[in-house]
Structure formats: structure tokens, C-alpha cells
Amino acid sequence: MDVETAVTVAVIAFVIVVGMFLVHRLNAQHDERIGAFRYSDALPGIGRRNRKGPRATAPKRPPADATRREHRDGSR
């Protein structure tokens, strides 16, 4: 076996080991993020309404920019 071949094989093996370590660390980091997020919690605003207050109603007057739009459309 030639010296250049041995060095090339050693470099390739080293790169594979470094890649395996990097993938292992990224998987561990991903697992920590998933573990921190609780999937069993209910979605916000779903099933948590305890009081029977009035529901949202439509505004009683037109939006503020409606008068500007009428003015812009041709009241000149």
C-alpha cells in the first residue's frame, strides 16, 4: 500500500467520523427542542372558554377610512 493511499484512506475515515459526530449532535439538539414542546396541550383558544360572556359583534359604525375613500372616489 502506498503512503498516499494510506493518507487518503485516513482522511476519508476522519471526515466520516466528524460527519457522524455532527449528525449525532444535530439529532440530540433536535430531540431537545421536541422534548421542550408539549404536544399534548390544547391549542390556544380551543376548549378553554369558561365564561359565557357576549361574543364579538360587528362594529356599529363604518371604519374610519370609509369617509376618506368616498372623498377620494369623486366627491370633488
N, C-alpha and C positions, 0 to 999 in steps of 0.2 A: 504494500500500500504506500502510495506516495505521500509526502508531507503535506502537499497542497490539498489532497483529497481528505486527509485526516482533519486538517483545519476547517475545511468546508463542512464536513460532517459535524464537527464540534460546534461550529457557528449555527448551523441549521438546528441542531439539538437545543442549543441555548435559546434561540429565537422561539422554538416551540414551547420550551419551559416557561419563558417570560410571557408568551401568549396565554398559556394555560393559567398562570397566576393572575394575569389581568382579567381573564374571563371569570375566574373564581371570585375575585374582589368585586367585580361589577354585579355578579349574581347575588353576592352577600349584601351589597348595598341596595339592590332592588328588593330583596327579601325584607330588609329592614323597613323600607318605605311601605311595602304592602302590609307588613305587620303593624305599622303605626296607624293605618287607615282601617277603621272598623266598618266592615261591610254590613254588619247586622243592624246598624242603626237605621231607623226610618228616615226617609227623605225629608228634608225640611219642609214644613208646611203641609205634610200629608199625615192625616190621622192624629194631629195634635191640637185640634180645635176643641177647647173645653168650654168656652163661654159661648152663649147664644146671643151675641151682640148683633147689631144691624150689619147687613152686608154692604159692600161698597155700592154706591149709587152713581148714576150718571151726573155730571155737573149740571147745575141749574142754569148756567148762562154759557154762551158760546165762548170758545177760547179767546184769549186776548189778541191773538194775531189775526182773527177773522175780520176785525174792523180795518186793519192795515191792508188785508188782501182786497177788501171791497174798494178801498181808496185807490189802490194800485191798479185795479182792473178797469177803471174808467169813470170814476166819479168826477173827473175834471171837466 
